[in-house]
Amino acid sequence: MRSNCVIADTNILIYSVRKKANLAVEVSRNPDLGKLLLPGSVMAELGGLSNSNADARVALKVFSSMDTVSSTREGDEGVLEAAMANGCSILSNDRELIARAKSLGIRTYGMRSSGAVEAV
């Protein structure tokens, strides 16, 4: 699937905070990715995690101004739903989500420990 947008999941947002990587800049460096979008379900999950996780709290602040897309499902299901509904790729380091996305024909990307975003 070729797209002009990429849907990020919760783990990649937290991972980018831990690695002190500027996710928006890293996404913009890859012309295949297009616009970074966050499902409402991901933002809700970050909100819940922010009560007990400092990285989630930072991620919530950093990404709260990003464009969001609606999703009626939670977790990985919400990420997949948002990607399919909007014709987007997925950005995640979650192996299970990546495998499910690939089985649905959705292009997937991950973030290396260096902070670079690449196809997986």
VMD Tcl script that draws the C-alpha trace (Angstrom):
set ca {
  {0.00 0.00 0.00}
  {1.44 3.35 -1.02}
  {0.15 6.27 0.98}
  {0.74 9.86 1.89}
  {0.19 9.37 5.58}
  {1.42 7.18 8.41}
  {-0.45 6.15 11.57}
  {1.68 5.93 14.72}
  {0.86 3.58 17.56}
  {1.34 4.21 21.27}
  {4.58 2.29 21.65}
  {6.37 4.26 18.93}
  {5.41 7.55 20.57}
  {6.78 6.42 23.93}
  {9.85 4.86 22.27}
  {10.65 8.13 20.48}
  {10.50 9.98 23.81}
  {12.80 7.41 25.46}
  {15.27 7.69 22.58}
  {14.98 11.50 22.55}
  {14.16 11.28 18.84}
  {12.07 13.93 17.12}
  {9.50 11.66 15.52}
  {7.99 14.36 13.30}
  {11.42 15.21 11.88}
  {12.30 11.55 11.36}
  {9.01 10.95 9.53}
  {9.57 14.02 7.34}
  {12.97 12.63 6.28}
  {11.28 9.69 4.59}
  {9.34 10.87 1.52}
  {7.30 7.65 1.44}
  {5.66 8.38 4.79}
  {3.81 11.64 4.25}
  {1.82 13.12 7.11}
  {2.05 11.71 10.65}
  {-1.41 11.01 12.07}
  {-2.47 9.73 15.48}
  {-5.65 7.76 16.12}
  {-7.83 9.11 18.91}
  {-7.52 5.70 20.57}
  {-3.73 6.13 20.78}
  {-4.10 9.52 22.43}
  {-6.61 8.05 24.89}
  {-4.21 5.20 25.68}
  {-1.38 7.69 26.27}
  {-3.68 9.60 28.62}
  {-4.33 6.47 30.67}
  {-0.66 5.49 30.75}
  {0.44 9.01 31.69}
  {-0.85 8.49 35.24}
  {1.89 5.95 35.94}
  {4.47 6.36 33.16}
  {6.66 9.47 32.87}
  {7.53 8.77 29.22}
  {3.83 8.50 28.36}
  {3.23 11.82 30.13}
  {5.93 13.48 28.03}
  {4.63 11.82 24.85}
  {1.12 13.08 25.60}
  {2.43 16.64 25.88}
  {4.68 16.39 22.82}
  {2.09 14.82 20.52}
  {-1.13 16.46 21.77}
  {-1.00 19.07 19.00}
  {-0.57 16.51 16.20}
  {-3.39 15.77 13.76}
  {-5.64 12.96 14.89}
  {-7.98 10.62 13.07}
  {-10.98 8.88 14.52}
  {-11.02 5.25 15.49}
  {-13.85 3.34 17.12}
  {-11.63 0.53 18.37}
  {-8.88 0.48 20.97}
  {-5.25 -0.60 20.91}
  {-3.89 -2.32 17.82}
  {-7.40 -2.66 16.40}
  {-7.78 1.13 16.47}
  {-4.43 1.61 14.72}
  {-5.35 -0.90 11.99}
  {-8.81 0.63 11.60}
  {-7.37 4.15 11.23}
  {-4.75 2.98 8.70}
  {-7.30 1.15 6.56}
  {-9.90 3.92 6.73}
  {-7.38 6.60 5.72}
  {-5.17 4.61 3.34}
  {-2.13 5.09 5.57}
  {0.95 3.10 6.47}
  {1.66 2.15 10.10}
  {4.62 3.22 12.23}
  {5.26 0.79 15.09}
  {7.89 -1.35 16.75}
  {5.23 -3.86 17.88}
  {6.07 -7.07 16.00}
  {2.58 -8.50 16.35}
  {0.96 -5.33 15.00}
  {3.47 -5.20 12.14}
  {2.70 -8.82 11.19}
  {-1.05 -8.19 11.28}
  {-0.69 -5.00 9.21}
  {1.44 -6.76 6.60}
  {-1.12 -9.58 6.35}
  {-3.71 -6.89 5.51}
  {-1.46 -5.33 2.86}
  {-0.62 -2.28 4.96}
  {2.92 -0.94 4.59}
  {4.82 -0.82 7.89}
  {7.67 1.23 9.31}
  {9.63 1.08 12.54}
  {12.11 3.20 14.46}
  {15.67 2.02 14.96}
  {17.54 2.68 18.21}
  {19.28 5.56 16.40}
  {15.88 7.22 15.95}
  {15.80 6.65 12.19}
  {12.48 5.54 10.70}
  {12.60 2.81 8.06}
  {10.44 0.21 6.35}
  {10.13 -3.09 8.22}
}
mol new
graphics top color blue
foreach p $ca { graphics top sphere $p radius 0.5 }
foreach p [lrange $ca 0 end-1] q [lrange $ca 1 end] { graphics top cylinder $p $q radius 0.2 }
display resetview
